[in-house]
């Protein structure tokens, strides 16, 4: 149960609702306990009438009175049972809501390395299926548990008061039941954990298959993927059946033991009646009703145990992620304005997951308002520079300064709010084109959206769609071409109007003529803004104030387009190669 202690803060938060629910549960069960006694009294009335002890009219009046009491208490019990569910079950939904928000908020603060190590399907399963299992513990398990506990506490002492010997034989099977539950619950815990782990595996596989359906179709891999799904389905079936086999033992055992209790009641109660130890057959009927009232609470003990075991297994998986702390933390609470000067001082960065050193003792300075192009071969560390400036990673050694202040001394959210980033792999959401552009500035007007779309040279494409800016994009923007996605992403960054622009090879899917127009528009839009453009094309660097050329994470050339083009090196070689390709 230690894993479920994480929920204690939510129980404290909603303690009043839970307390009211518990009180209502007790009241509902007390009213339900009235009926057996009046059934006994009714049988006693019939016995007295049969023995001519009371008259028919008196018997009718008493029976009518008892029937009305039974009916009234049943209605009141049902009324309070309804409110019991309204209070306790609602609390479980509140806890589910809070826990999902807690997990999702925590996900957002975790580093990019976390998402490299963990698969999307597993993350989704923990925030959906696992939390649902926990909700069953926080609501139904508590409600039915309190219901059963109240009945045990109220009913068993009452039974001993009325007929001690009969009560003893009635509850005799319960210790056996407790022992069986203890043994079986340990097995359930292990098997339910396996099922939850498998569900994450299945979610991951299906999510990747759906996301990569275009590749699957292009390579004609449908039969292979179907075979893999079939294998996974068989694995899932086997694990679920193993769990179901254990679960299946509970209810038959409960019913068997309840049946044994009823036999004891009839046999022992019958002997006591014949021996004159109990005065009415109504006592036997009363105890049979008591046993039947205990049937559901005793039966759900196994179900509750199974539910708690599953919830603990799920909460353990949730806690594993909640206990992961981001290495990149916001160490400054107050907002810190950013002007735009950027300096790298002997910076080295190594990726933890691959142990690849992407940046190696790199030093350079970019003044506020400068446009800097970064070129180099694939894997030279260009994109890593942009990630470090946005503080998506922290340097391994060395120091990054913004406006001559160490980057860690900036409020993390202030820093990122002043950056307009366009990643290499443009990501668009399943929303309208307008809302995708407004992502960085939700209160933007339609006129502002159109203006930046024109600067990104995507307005005409958008107007060609039937719904224009209201067009709903498919998942990850699949409705658009690669070049259109990049230009919509550029429009999004322009609309944000930040102090620092980070363009990561965001024109790779655009033809050279369109690229020139966009670059010209970007130069106008980014005046007095610090702009970094990562590219493989020299055309993106021609109008930059400074060009940085990287190789294996090191700075091998630095200067303007003209100065680098007039000296031998990687930049001039790249320029001549691309110039000849353009002429051909």
Residue pairs with C-beta under 8 A, 6 or more apart in sequence:
1 308
1 312
3 312
3 315
3 316
3 319
4 134
4 137
4 308
4 311
4 312
4 315
6 315
6 318
6 319
6 322
7 95
7 99
7 134
7 137
7 138
7 315
10 94
10 95
10 98
10 99
10 138
11 18
11 95
11 138
13 98
14 91
14 94
14 95
17 87
17 88
17 90
17 91
18 87
18 88
18 91
18 142
20 87
21 84
21 87
21 88
21 91
21 143
21 146
22 146
24 80
24 83
24 84
24 87
25 80
25 84
25 88
25 143
25 146
25 147
25 150
26 150
26 154
27 80
28 77
28 80
28 81
28 84
28 147
29 77
29 147
29 150
29 151
29 154
30 154
31 73
31 74
31 76
31 77
31 80
32 73
32 74
32 77
32 293
33 154
33 155
33 158
33 293
34 69
34 70
34 73
35 70
35 73
35 74
35 289
36 285
36 286
36 287
36 289
36 290
36 293
37 286
38 66
38 69
38 70
39 70
39 282
39 285
39 286
39 289
40 280
40 282
40 283
40 285
40 286
41 62
41 66
41 282
42 62
42 63
42 66
42 67
42 282
43 280
43 281
43 282
43 285
44 280
44 282
45 54
45 59
45 62
45 63
45 66
46 59
46 63
47 280
47 281
47 282
48 54
48 59
49 55
49 56
49 59
54 62
84 143
84 147
85 143
88 139
88 142
88 143
88 146
89 139
89 140
89 143
91 138
91 139
92 135
92 136
92 138
92 139
92 140
92 142
93 135
93 139
95 134
95 135
95 138
95 139
96 131
96 132
96 134
96 135
96 138
99 131
99 134
99 135
99 318
100 127
100 131
102 322
103 126
103 127
103 131
103 318
103 321
103 322
104 127
106 321
106 322
107 123
107 127
107 321
109 326
110 321
110 324
110 326
111 326
111 327
111 328
111 392
111 393
112 387
112 392
112 393
113 327
113 351
113 352
113 353
113 393
114 324
114 326
116 353
117 353
118 321
119 200
119 204
119 207
119 208
120 204
120 207
120 208
121 200
121 201
121 202
121 203
121 204
121 205
121 206
121 207
121 208
122 200
122 201
122 203
122 204
123 321
124 203
124 207
125 196
125 199
125 200
125 203
125 204
126 200
126 314
126 317
126 318
126 321
129 196
129 199
129 203
129 314
130 196
130 314
130 315
130 317
130 318
131 314
131 318
133 196
133 310
133 311
133 313
133 314
134 311
134 314
134 315
134 318
136 307
136 310
136 311
137 307
137 308
137 310
137 311
137 312
137 315
138 311
140 307
141 304
141 307
141 308
141 311
144 297
144 300
144 303
144 304
145 304
147 297
148 296
148 297
148 298
148 300
148 301
148 304
151 293
151 294
151 297
152 294
152 297
155 290
155 293
155 294
156 167
156 171
158 290
159 166
159 167
159 170
159 171
159 287
159 290
160 167
160 168
162 283
162 286
163 269
163 272
163 278
163 283
163 287
165 268
165 272
165 277
166 265
166 268
166 269
166 272
166 278
166 283
166 287
167 287
169 261
169 264
169 265
169 268
170 261
170 264
170 265
170 287
170 290
170 291
171 261
172 261
172 264
173 257
173 258
173 260
173 261
174 257
174 298
176 257
177 253
177 254
177 257
177 298
177 301
178 301
180 249
180 253
181 250
181 301
181 302
181 305
184 246
184 249
184 250
184 302
184 305
185 305
185 306
185 309
187 246
188 243
188 246
188 247
188 305
188 306
188 309
188 310
189 309
189 312
189 313
191 239
191 242
191 243
191 246
192 243
192 306
192 309
192 310
192 313
193 313
193 316
194 239
194 242
194 243
195 236
195 239
195 240
195 243
196 310
196 313
196 314
196 317
197 317
198 235
198 236
198 239
199 236
200 317
201 232
202 232
202 236
205 228
205 229
205 232
206 229
209 216
209 225
209 229
211 475
211 476
214 478
215 221
216 222
216 225
247 306
249 302
250 299
250 302
250 303
250 306
251 299
251 302
251 303
253 302
254 295
254 298
254 299
254 301
254 302
255 295
255 299
257 298
258 291
258 292
258 294
258 295
258 298
258 299
261 291
261 294
262 288
262 291
262 292
265 284
265 287
265 288
265 291
266 284
266 288
269 278
269 283
269 284
269 287
270 284
272 278
273 280
273 281
273 283
273 284
278 284
327 394
328 391
328 392
328 393
328 394
328 412
329 412
330 411
330 412
330 413
331 408
331 409
331 412
332 409
332 410
332 411
332 412
333 411
334 411
335 411
335 413
335 414
336 409
336 410
336 411
336 414
336 415
337 414
337 418
338 402
338 403
338 410
338 414
338 415
338 418
338 499
338 500
339 368
339 403
339 499
340 368
340 369
340 402
340 403
340 418
340 499
340 500
340 529
340 530
341 365
341 366
341 367
341 368
341 401
341 402
341 403
341 404
341 530
342 365
342 366
342 389
342 400
342 401
342 402
342 500
342 530
342 532
343 364
343 365
343 366
343 400
343 401
343 402
343 404
344 362
344 363
344 364
344 365
344 385
344 388
344 398
344 400
345 363
345 398
345 399
345 400
345 401
346 361
346 362
346 363
346 397
346 398
346 399
347 359
347 361
347 362
347 363
347 388
347 395
347 397
347 398
347 399
347 400
348 357
348 359
348 360
348 361
348 362
348 395
348 396
348 397
348 398
348 553
349 357
349 358
349 359
349 381
349 384
349 388
349 393
349 395
349 396
349 553
350 356
350 357
350 358
350 396
351 358
357 396
357 553
358 379
358 381
358 384
358 553
359 381
359 384
359 385
359 388
359 395
359 553
360 381
360 552
360 553
360 554
361 398
361 554
362 381
362 385
362 398
362 550
362 553
362 554
362 555
363 398
363 555
364 548
364 555
364 558
366 372
366 530
366 532
366 546
367 530
368 403
368 528
368 530
369 527
369 528
369 529
369 530
370 530
370 531
370 545
370 546
371 523
371 526
371 530
371 531
371 533
371 543
371 544
371 545
371 546
372 530
372 531
372 532
372 533
372 544
372 545
372 546
372 547
372 548
373 532
373 533
373 534
373 535
373 540
373 541
373 544
373 546
373 547
373 548
374 382
374 385
374 532
374 533
374 534
374 535
374 547
374 548
374 549
374 550
375 382
375 534
375 535
375 536
375 538
375 541
375 547
375 548
375 549
375 550
375 570
375 571
375 574
376 382
376 549
376 550
376 551
376 570
377 551
379 552
380 550
380 551
380 552
380 553
381 550
381 552
381 553
382 504
382 505
382 534
382 550
383 424
383 504
383 505
383 534
384 393
384 553
385 532
385 534
386 421
386 502
386 504
386 532
386 534
387 393
388 394
388 395
388 400
389 400
389 407
389 419
389 500
389 502
389 532
390 415
390 416
390 419
390 421
390 502
391 407
391 412
391 415
391 416
394 408
399 406
399 407
400 406
400 407
401 407
402 410
402 415
407 415
417 498
418 498
418 499
418 500
419 498
419 499
419 500
419 501
419 502
420 440
420 492
420 493
420 494
420 496
420 497
420 498
420 500
420 501
420 502
421 493
421 502
421 504
422 486
422 489
422 490
422 492
422 493
422 501
422 502
422 503
422 504
422 506
423 489
423 504
423 506
424 504
424 505
424 506
424 508
424 534
426 477
426 482
426 485
426 486
426 488
426 489
426 506
427 476
427 477
427 489
428 436
428 473
428 476
428 477
428 480
428 485
428 488
428 489
429 435
429 436
429 439
429 473
429 477
430 472
430 473
430 474
430 475
430 476
431 472
431 473
432 467
432 469
432 470
432 471
432 472
432 473
433 462
433 465
433 468
433 469
433 470
433 471
433 473
433 488
434 446
434 449
434 469
434 470
436 473
436 477
436 488
436 492
437 444
437 449
437 452
437 453
437 488
437 491
437 492
437 495
438 444
438 449
438 492
438 495
439 492
440 492
440 493
440 495
440 496
441 448
441 495
441 496
441 497
444 495
446 469
448 495
449 469
449 491
449 495
450 459
450 469
452 491
452 492
452 494
452 495
453 459
453 462
453 469
453 488
453 491
455 490
455 491
455 494
455 518
455 521
455 522
455 525
456 487
456 488
456 490
456 491
456 494
456 518
456 521
457 487
457 514
457 517
457 518
457 521
458 484
458 487
458 488
458 490
458 491
461 484
461 487
462 468
462 469
462 471
465 471
471 479
472 479
473 479
473 480
477 485
477 488
480 488
481 509
482 509
483 509
483 510
483 511
483 514
485 509
486 506
486 507
486 508
486 509
486 510
487 510
487 518
489 506
490 503
490 506
490 518
490 522
493 501
493 503
494 522
494 525
498 529
499 529
499 530
500 529
500 530
500 531
500 532
501 522
501 526
501 529
501 530
501 531
501 532
502 532
503 522
503 531
503 532
503 533
503 534
503 535
504 534
505 534
505 535
505 536
507 515
507 518
507 519
507 535
507 537
507 540
508 535
508 536
510 518
512 537
512 539
512 582
515 537
515 539
515 540
516 539
519 539
519 540
519 543
520 543
522 531
523 543
533 540
533 541
533 544
535 541
537 578
538 561
538 571
538 574
538 575
538 578
539 578
541 547
541 561
542 561
543 561
544 560
544 561
545 560
546 558
546 559
546 560
547 557
547 558
547 559
547 560
547 561
547 564
547 571
548 555
548 557
548 558
549 555
549 556
549 557
549 558
549 564
549 569
549 570
549 571
550 556
551 570
556 569
556 570
557 564
557 569
557 570
557 571
559 567
564 571
564 572
565 571
565 572
565 575
566 572
